[in-house]
């Protein structure tokens, strides 16, 4: 897949997954903006404007744009994603269960787990999501989840407070002995 993307990287739709791999926020935003310039179809505009708001960390705009997506299942997927980011986990779960593709369900479950600070469930759901996806989608998800995870921050937040937000005294942070998904993920090479 990566070879194919590299060969076609002049096309913005293929440059975007490569930008995800770099982890460079500015490059990712530029690649989405280039897609928006070149692909004027309403559905493409709706989806990529929504994704741009997500990468700009503008949750209210992300939610607003997600609700404007005209086609399913991406409309429900991005609305569920927005609900999870807002902490509306019951609503996100209800929407997640309506999604027809299993990788989408596990992706939303991963976002919910991350927002709840459940690292183990997050890892499990991310891996299921990636296992179920194929092709460029699998490649994009793999690098999106790597980009999406600030492990040191997430571990620190989960370790230093209990569920009520009160500080805890559990000893040193577990960064040395907890595995991150990147410790056991392999490079995606076996795409269909």
C-alpha positions as a LaTeX table, in Angstrom:
\begin{tabular}{lrrr}
\hline
Residue & $x$ (\AA) & $y$ (\AA) & $z$ (\AA) \\
\hline
Unk1 & 0.00 & 0.00 & 0.00 \\
Unk2 & 2.71 & 2.48 & 0.93 \\
Unk3 & 4.46 & 1.88 & $-2.39$ \\
Unk4 & 1.20 & 2.60 & $-4.21$ \\
Unk5 & 0.64 & 5.76 & $-2.14$ \\
Unk6 & 4.19 & 6.97 & $-2.81$ \\
Unk7 & 3.73 & 6.38 & $-6.54$ \\
Unk8 & 0.52 & 8.43 & $-6.51$ \\
Unk9 & 1.37 & 11.04 & $-3.91$ \\
Unk10 & 0.85 & 13.89 & $-6.38$ \\
Unk11 & $-2.84$ & 13.17 & $-6.02$ \\
Unk12 & $-3.98$ & 14.78 & $-2.74$ \\
Unk13 & $-6.23$ & 11.89 & $-1.80$ \\
Unk14 & $-3.13$ & 9.66 & $-1.66$ \\
Unk15 & $-0.85$ & 12.28 & $-0.11$ \\
Unk16 & $-3.11$ & 12.49 & 2.94 \\
Unk17 & $-2.37$ & 8.97 & 4.31 \\
Unk18 & 1.35 & 9.62 & 3.78 \\
Unk19 & 0.99 & 12.86 & 5.74 \\
Unk20 & $-0.62$ & 10.88 & 8.57 \\
Unk21 & 2.44 & 8.65 & 8.68 \\
Unk22 & 4.73 & 11.64 & 9.22 \\
Unk23 & 2.73 & 12.74 & 12.25 \\
Unk24 & 3.34 & 16.36 & 11.21 \\
Unk25 & 0.15 & 18.26 & 12.05 \\
Unk26 & 0.86 & 21.05 & 9.57 \\
Unk27 & 1.50 & 18.59 & 6.75 \\
Unk28 & $-1.71$ & 16.73 & 7.55 \\
Unk29 & $-3.75$ & 19.95 & 7.54 \\
Unk30 & $-2.10$ & 21.03 & 4.25 \\
Unk31 & $-2.94$ & 17.67 & 2.66 \\
Unk32 & $-6.60$ & 17.97 & 3.70 \\
Unk33 & $-6.73$ & 21.55 & 2.41 \\
Unk34 & $-5.32$ & 20.34 & $-0.92$ \\
Unk35 & $-8.02$ & 17.66 & $-1.12$ \\
Unk36 & $-10.63$ & 20.35 & $-0.50$ \\
Unk37 & $-9.17$ & 22.49 & $-3.31$ \\
Unk38 & $-9.11$ & 19.68 & $-5.87$ \\
Unk39 & $-12.20$ & 17.64 & $-5.02$ \\
Unk40 & $-15.28$ & 19.83 & $-5.29$ \\
Unk41 & $-17.88$ & 17.07 & $-4.97$ \\
Unk42 & $-20.23$ & 18.02 & $-2.10$ \\
Unk43 & $-19.72$ & 14.73 & $-0.24$ \\
Unk44 & $-15.92$ & 15.03 & $-0.39$ \\
Unk45 & $-16.17$ & 18.62 & 0.85 \\
Unk46 & $-18.41$ & 17.57 & 3.74 \\
Unk47 & $-16.18$ & 14.72 & 4.89 \\
Unk48 & $-12.82$ & 16.46 & 4.54 \\
Unk49 & $-14.01$ & 19.73 & 6.12 \\
Unk50 & $-15.16$ & 17.59 & 9.06 \\
Unk51 & $-11.77$ & 15.88 & 9.23 \\
Unk52 & $-10.01$ & 19.23 & 9.05 \\
Unk53 & $-11.97$ & 20.48 & 12.06 \\
Unk54 & $-10.94$ & 17.32 & 13.93 \\
Unk55 & $-7.26$ & 17.85 & 13.17 \\
Unk56 & $-7.60$ & 21.48 & 14.22 \\
Unk57 & $-9.01$ & 20.25 & 17.57 \\
Unk58 & $-12.19$ & 22.27 & 17.08 \\
Unk59 & $-14.76$ & 19.87 & 18.58 \\
Unk60 & $-17.78$ & 22.17 & 18.23 \\
Unk61 & $-17.03$ & 22.82 & 14.55 \\
Unk62 & $-16.27$ & 19.11 & 14.07 \\
Unk63 & $-19.68$ & 18.19 & 15.51 \\
Unk64 & $-21.49$ & 20.82 & 13.43 \\
Unk65 & $-19.83$ & 19.67 & 10.21 \\
Unk66 & $-20.39$ & 15.98 & 11.01 \\
Unk67 & $-24.11$ & 16.63 & 11.21 \\
Unk68 & $-23.98$ & 18.15 & 7.72 \\
Unk69 & $-22.51$ & 15.06 & 6.05 \\
Unk70 & $-25.15$ & 13.88 & 3.60 \\
Unk71 & $-24.27$ & 10.20 & 3.29 \\
Unk72 & $-24.16$ & 7.28 & 5.66 \\
Unk73 & $-22.32$ & 5.65 & 7.34 \\
Unk74 & $-19.74$ & 8.44 & 7.66 \\
Unk75 & $-22.35$ & 10.85 & 8.98 \\
Unk76 & $-23.16$ & 8.58 & 11.93 \\
Unk77 & $-19.47$ & 7.67 & 12.38 \\
Unk78 & $-18.33$ & 11.27 & 12.76 \\
Unk79 & $-21.30$ & 12.26 & 14.93 \\
Unk80 & $-20.49$ & 9.32 & 17.24 \\
Unk81 & $-16.85$ & 10.46 & 17.27 \\
Unk82 & $-17.93$ & 14.00 & 18.24 \\
Unk83 & $-20.21$ & 12.69 & 21.00 \\
Unk84 & $-17.31$ & 10.67 & 22.43 \\
Unk85 & $-15.02$ & 13.71 & 22.37 \\
Unk86 & $-17.69$ & 15.71 & 24.22 \\
Unk87 & $-17.98$ & 13.00 & 26.88 \\
Unk88 & $-21.46$ & 11.86 & 25.81 \\
Unk89 & $-20.47$ & 8.20 & 25.97 \\
Unk90 & $-23.99$ & 6.74 & 26.04 \\
Unk91 & $-24.97$ & 8.63 & 22.88 \\
Unk92 & $-21.65$ & 7.72 & 21.21 \\
Unk93 & $-22.23$ & 4.06 & 22.04 \\
Unk94 & $-25.80$ & 4.14 & 20.70 \\
Unk95 & $-24.55$ & 5.63 & 17.43 \\
Unk96 & $-21.58$ & 3.23 & 17.32 \\
Unk97 & $-23.97$ & 0.28 & 17.44 \\
Unk98 & $-25.73$ & 1.60 & 14.31 \\
Unk99 & $-22.55$ & 1.54 & 12.21 \\
Unk100 & $-22.52$ & $-1.19$ & 9.56 \\
Unk101 & $-18.76$ & $-1.74$ & 9.41 \\
Unk102 & $-17.04$ & $-3.44$ & 12.32 \\
Unk103 & $-13.86$ & $-1.40$ & 11.98 \\
Unk104 & $-15.95$ & 1.74 & 12.48 \\
Unk105 & $-17.55$ & 0.33 & 15.62 \\
Unk106 & $-14.15$ & $-0.52$ & 17.09 \\
Unk107 & $-12.73$ & 2.88 & 16.10 \\
Unk108 & $-15.51$ & 4.65 & 18.02 \\
Unk109 & $-15.10$ & 2.24 & 20.94 \\
Unk110 & $-11.39$ & 3.16 & 20.97 \\
Unk111 & $-12.19$ & 6.89 & 21.05 \\
Unk112 & $-14.64$ & 6.33 & 23.91 \\
Unk113 & $-12.06$ & 4.28 & 25.83 \\
Unk114 & $-9.40$ & 6.93 & 25.28 \\
Unk115 & $-11.68$ & 9.73 & 26.45 \\
Unk116 & $-12.54$ & 7.66 & 29.53 \\
Unk117 & $-8.84$ & 7.05 & 30.21 \\
Unk118 & $-9.10$ & 3.27 & 29.80 \\
Unk119 & $-5.74$ & 2.50 & 28.19 \\
Unk120 & $-6.14$ & $-1.28$ & 28.04 \\
Unk121 & $-9.51$ & $-1.10$ & 26.32 \\
Unk122 & $-8.22$ & 1.62 & 24.00 \\
Unk123 & $-5.35$ & $-0.63$ & 22.87 \\
Unk124 & $-7.69$ & $-3.59$ & 22.40 \\
Unk125 & $-10.21$ & $-1.60$ & 20.34 \\
Unk126 & $-7.51$ & 0.05 & 18.21 \\
Unk127 & $-6.04$ & $-3.33$ & 17.33 \\
Unk128 & $-9.46$ & $-4.80$ & 16.46 \\
Unk129 & $-10.24$ & $-1.76$ & 14.31 \\
Unk130 & $-6.99$ & $-2.02$ & 12.38 \\
Unk131 & $-7.31$ & $-5.79$ & 11.98 \\
Unk132 & $-10.77$ & $-5.40$ & 10.43 \\
Unk133 & $-9.92$ & $-2.59$ & 8.01 \\
Unk134 & $-8.29$ & $-3.14$ & 4.63 \\
Unk135 & $-6.22$ & $-1.25$ & 2.09 \\
Unk136 & $-5.69$ & 2.49 & 2.36 \\
Unk137 & $-8.27$ & 2.63 & 5.19 \\
Unk138 & $-6.15$ & 0.25 & 7.27 \\
Unk139 & $-3.03$ & 2.27 & 6.55 \\
Unk140 & $-4.76$ & 5.53 & 7.49 \\
Unk141 & $-6.24$ & 4.12 & 10.69 \\
Unk142 & $-2.90$ & 2.66 & 11.75 \\
Unk143 & $-1.16$ & 6.02 & 11.53 \\
Unk144 & $-4.15$ & 8.04 & 12.76 \\
Unk145 & $-4.24$ & 6.10 & 16.00 \\
Unk146 & $-0.50$ & 6.47 & 16.46 \\
Unk147 & $-0.86$ & 10.20 & 15.90 \\
Unk148 & $-3.94$ & 10.38 & 18.12 \\
Unk149 & $-2.16$ & 9.00 & 21.14 \\
Unk150 & $-0.06$ & 11.15 & 23.41 \\
Unk151 & 0.90 & 8.20 & 25.59 \\
Unk152 & 2.88 & 10.09 & 28.18 \\
Unk153 & 0.01 & 12.53 & 28.74 \\
Unk154 & $-2.65$ & 9.80 & 28.75 \\
Unk155 & $-0.71$ & 7.64 & 31.19 \\
Unk156 & $-0.03$ & 10.61 & 33.42 \\
Unk157 & $-3.70$ & 11.61 & 33.49 \\
Unk158 & $-4.87$ & 8.07 & 34.20 \\
Unk159 & $-2.26$ & 7.40 & 36.84 \\
Unk160 & $-2.37$ & 10.68 & 38.75 \\
Unk161 & $-6.14$ & 10.96 & 39.32 \\
Unk162 & $-8.95$ & 8.59 & 40.18 \\
Unk163 & $-12.25$ & 8.63 & 38.28 \\
Unk164 & $-13.51$ & 11.52 & 40.40 \\
Unk165 & $-10.57$ & 13.66 & 39.31 \\
Unk166 & $-8.96$ & 13.63 & 42.75 \\
Unk167 & $-5.19$ & 13.07 & 42.93 \\
Unk168 & $-4.05$ & 9.59 & 43.88 \\
Unk169 & $-0.90$ & 8.27 & 45.45 \\
Unk170 & $-0.16$ & 5.09 & 43.52 \\
Unk171 & 3.57 & 5.64 & 43.34 \\
Unk172 & 5.60 & 6.36 & 40.22 \\
Unk173 & 3.94 & 6.67 & 36.86 \\
Unk174 & 3.89 & 3.37 & 34.96 \\
Unk175 & 5.53 & 4.60 & 31.77 \\
Unk176 & 8.42 & 2.15 & 32.04 \\
Unk177 & 6.44 & $-1.04$ & 32.21 \\
Unk178 & 3.17 & $-0.48$ & 30.35 \\
Unk179 & 3.31 & $-1.40$ & 26.69 \\
Unk180 & 2.12 & 1.04 & 24.10 \\
Unk181 & 0.38 & $-0.15$ & 20.94 \\
Unk182 & 3.49 & 0.81 & 18.99 \\
Unk183 & 5.39 & $-1.83$ & 20.98 \\
Unk184 & 3.41 & $-4.66$ & 19.42 \\
Unk185 & 2.02 & $-3.29$ & 16.17 \\
Unk186 & 3.85 & $-4.28$ & 13.05 \\
Unk187 & 4.15 & $-2.16$ & 9.97 \\
Unk188 & 1.10 & $-2.70$ & 7.77 \\
Unk189 & 2.32 & $-4.63$ & 4.74 \\
Unk190 & $-0.31$ & $-7.25$ & 3.96 \\
Unk191 & $-3.09$ & $-5.16$ & 2.49 \\
Unk192 & $-5.48$ & $-6.42$ & $-0.09$ \\
\hline
\end{tabular}
